[in-house]
Amino acid sequence: MTASQTGDALARARQAIATHTRLVPDFPEPGIQFKDLTPVLADPEGLAAVTAALAEAAGDADLVAGIDARGFLLGGAIALHLGVGVVAVRKAGKLPPPVHAERYDLEYGSACLEIPADGVSLAGRRVFVVDDVLATGGTLNAAIALLSAAGARVDAAAVVMEIEGLPGREAVRTAHPDLVLTGLTTG
């Protein structure tokens, strides 16, 4: 893609996000303005625009890792766009053993992510990590640490939306200073 085409893909994605994102007040807690990207992904043009823009950030990845749960949708679409495979980074307890696991803190408590320990070889593979939203950085950092511990090389990650006023980008930059992090929009 040329720089102009890349810019067009990003502009189309940003327009789709602005048009279709649903704002939900007081969810999951009072005072939180939840930005629901489900309508963006349900719109065929929105999904295509977001997928194309995120795929541009993947570089030379040979596998896409989508973080539970909307990251699965994005990861699968990006992998198809790039002609590579996809692996799901799951919440704890959703995969059969054996698994690799990573515990982490997030804005509402703590959680654990898992990936298969058997069946998918990650050693030496260039893995692009994708998620829907970057808030505090805990989930993205945990996914990157998990994949890296399994032998993957994670050089790039992307999110659809970064939440303004939260330290996600800085937390990821501090934990993974060489990572190329792309956010399509802020909100």
CORJOSUL-V746291 format. One record per residue. PSI is psi as a letter, one per 40 degrees, with the letter a starting at -180 (NA if undefined). Layout:
BEGIN
psi:PSI
psi:PSI
END
This chain:
BEGIN
psi:i
psi:i
psi:d
psi:d
psi:d
psi:d
psi:d
psi:d
psi:d
psi:d
psi:d
psi:d
psi:d
psi:d
psi:d
psi:d
psi:d
psi:d
psi:d
psi:e
psi:h
psi:h
psi:h
psi:h
psi:i
psi:f
psi:h
psi:e
psi:i
psi:h
psi:e
psi:h
psi:g
psi:h
psi:h
psi:h
psi:e
psi:d
psi:d
psi:d
psi:d
psi:e
psi:h
psi:d
psi:d
psi:d
psi:d
psi:d
psi:d
psi:d
psi:d
psi:d
psi:d
psi:d
psi:d
psi:d
psi:e
psi:e
psi:b
psi:f
psi:i
psi:e
psi:i
psi:h
psi:h
psi:h
psi:h
psi:h
psi:d
psi:d
psi:d
psi:d
psi:d
psi:d
psi:d
psi:d
psi:d
psi:d
psi:d
psi:d
psi:d
psi:e
psi:f
psi:i
psi:i
psi:i
psi:h
psi:h
psi:h
psi:i
psi:i
psi:i
psi:e
psi:e
psi:i
psi:i
psi:i
psi:i
psi:i
psi:h
psi:i
psi:h
psi:i
psi:i
psi:i
psi:i
psi:d
psi:e
psi:b
psi:i
psi:a
psi:h
psi:i
psi:i
psi:i
psi:h
psi:e
psi:i
psi:d
psi:h
psi:h
psi:e
psi:h
psi:e
psi:i
psi:h
psi:h
psi:h
psi:h
psi:i
psi:i
psi:d
psi:i
psi:h
psi:c
psi:e
psi:e
psi:d
psi:d
psi:d
psi:d
psi:d
psi:d
psi:d
psi:d
psi:d
psi:d
psi:d
psi:d
psi:e
psi:e
psi:i
psi:h
psi:h
psi:d
psi:i
psi:i
psi:i
psi:i
psi:d
psi:h
psi:h
psi:h
psi:i
psi:e
psi:i
psi:f
psi:d
psi:d
psi:d
psi:d
psi:d
psi:d
psi:d
psi:d
psi:g
psi:d
psi:e
psi:h
psi:h
psi:h
psi:h
psi:h
psi:d
psi:i
psi:i
psi:NA
END
